[in-house]
Amino acid sequence: MAYVISEPCVDVLDRACVEECPVDCIYEGIHALYIHPDECVDCGACVPVCPVEAIYYEGDLPAELEPYLADNAAIFTQAPPESQQPLGSPGGAAKLGAAGFDAPLVARLPQRRAQS
């Protein structure tokens, strides 16, 4: 079990959760943040600092956000259409840096903010 970052985070990318995570398991895509399901230790430290209430324990996801469970895991296991490699299990987000792609569900969503 792990925590999942869902739709309210898309194009917000506040990163307060990244700073709070004691195991560096929150990775950055283009439009969203993703929690590595195998690296997360289920501490929940990310939940109270999320300004948009986008983080849920996977068993507590509201029904309308349940697709984000599979999508959150997909960025680590499925190659994106651009023929890049999935993120895999790099063992820490800080050393990897931002990924140049998003998980499939997030990648299909319309852009909500201008890119900087």
C-alpha positions in Angstrom: 0.0 0.0 0.0 1.1 3.6 -0.6 -0.1 7.1 -0.9 -1.3 8.5 -4.2 -1.3 12.0 -5.6 -4.5 12.7 -7.5 -6.2 15.2 -9.9 -6.1 18.3 -7.7 -2.3 18.4 -8.0 -2.3 18.5 -11.8 -0.7 21.8 -13.0 -0.2 22.9 -9.3 3.0 21.1 -8.5 3.3 22.9 -5.1 6.2 20.6 -4.0 5.5 21.0 -0.2 5.0 17.2 -0.1 8.4 16.7 -1.8 10.1 18.7 1.0 8.3 16.8 3.7 8.9 13.3 2.4 11.5 11.6 4.5 12.4 8.9 1.9 12.5 11.1 -1.3 9.8 9.0 -3.1 7.8 11.9 -4.7 8.8 12.3 -8.3 8.0 15.2 -10.6 6.5 14.9 -14.1 5.6 17.8 -16.4 2.1 18.4 -15.0 1.9 16.4 -11.8 3.8 14.8 -8.9 3.9 11.0 -8.4 4.6 8.9 -5.3 6.6 5.8 -6.1 4.5 2.9 -4.7 7.5 0.7 -3.8 9.6 3.5 -2.2 6.8 5.0 -0.1 6.9 4.0 3.5 3.3 5.0 4.3 4.3 7.6 6.8 1.6 10.1 5.7 3.9 13.1 6.2 3.0 14.4 2.7 -0.8 14.5 3.4 -1.1 17.5 5.8 1.2 19.8 3.8 -0.6 19.4 0.5 -2.3 22.8 -0.2 -4.9 21.3 -2.6 -5.7 18.1 -0.6 -4.6 15.9 -3.5 -2.8 13.1 -1.5 -4.7 10.0 -0.3 -3.9 6.7 1.1 -4.6 4.4 -1.8 -7.4 2.6 0.1 -9.1 5.9 0.8 -9.2 7.4 -2.7 -12.7 8.8 -3.5 -14.3 6.8 -6.3 -13.9 9.6 -8.8 -10.1 9.7 -8.2 -9.5 5.9 -8.2 -8.0 6.0 -11.8 -5.1 7.9 -10.3 -4.0 4.9 -8.4 -3.0 3.0 -11.5 -1.8 6.2 -13.2 0.5 7.0 -10.3 2.1 3.6 -10.6 2.2 3.7 -14.5 4.9 6.5 -14.7 7.3 4.1 -13.0 6.4 1.0 -15.0 5.1 2.0 -18.5 7.1 3.6 -21.2 5.5 6.9 -22.4 4.5 7.2 -26.1 7.6 9.3 -26.8 9.7 6.1 -26.5 11.4 7.2 -23.3 12.0 4.7 -20.5 9.6 4.5 -17.6 11.1 5.9 -14.4 11.5 2.5 -12.9 12.8 2.4 -9.4 15.6 5.0 -9.2 15.8 5.0 -5.4 15.2 8.7 -4.9 13.6 11.6 -6.7 16.3 14.2 -5.9 19.0 12.5 -7.8 16.8 11.8 -10.8 15.3 15.3 -11.2 12.1 16.1 -13.1 10.9 13.6 -15.6 10.2 14.9 -19.1 6.8 13.2 -19.2 3.7 12.4 -17.3 1.7 9.2 -16.6 -0.9 8.4 -19.2 -4.0 9.8 -17.5 -2.4 13.0 -16.5 -0.8 13.4 -20.0 -4.2 13.3 -21.6 -5.7 16.0 -19.4 -5.9 19.5 -20.9 -3.3 22.0 -19.6 -4.6 24.1 -16.8 -1.8 26.7 -16.4 0.8 28.2 -18.6 4.2 26.5 -18.6 7.1 28.5 -17.2 
